[in-house]
């Protein structure tokens, strides 16, 4: 098996996909979904003495939305 076949087959390997998702979350700070990338969980909530507890939702679109 050549290197190109190994790289192509690793893209479909579930543990590899999981490791890539964790790496992307750690380094980029976003969790990819089908057409939208969500923020990491530690930014979904906030607290300050004046407003109290607050929930936030944020993210960005990805190329799957743009390319259809």
CORZI-V114707 format. One record per backbone hydrogen bond with DSSP energy under -0.5 kcal/mol. NH is the residue of the N-H (numbers start at 1). CO is the residue of the C=O. E is the energy in kcal/mol with one decimal. If there is no record, write none. Layout:
NH_CO_E ; NH_CO_E
//
This chain:
6_2_-1.9 ; 7_3_-2.4 ; 8_4_-2.3 ; 9_5_-2.4 ; 10_6_-2.0 ; 11_7_-1.1 ; 12_9_-0.8 ; 13_10_-1.1 ; 14_12_-0.5 ; 17_13_-2.2 ; 18_14_-2.4 ; 19_15_-2.3 ; 20_16_-2.3 ; 21_17_-2.1 ; 22_18_-2.3 ; 23_19_-2.5 ; 24_20_-2.5 ; 25_21_-2.1 ; 26_22_-2.4 ; 27_23_-2.7 ; 28_24_-2.4 ; 29_24_-1.2 ; 29_25_-0.5 ; 30_24_-0.7 ; 31_38_-3.0 ; 32_30_-0.6 ; 33_36_-1.2 ; 37_60_-3.6 ; 38_31_-2.7 ; 38_36_-0.6 ; 39_58_-1.7 ; 40_29_-1.0 ; 43_40_-1.8 ; 44_41_-1.5 ; 46_54_-2.5 ; 48_52_-1.3 ; 52_48_-2.4 ; 54_46_-2.7 ; 56_44_-3.5 ; 60_37_-2.0 ; 62_35_-1.2 ; 65_62_-1.0 ; 66_62_-1.3 ; 67_63_-3.1 ; 68_64_-0.7
//
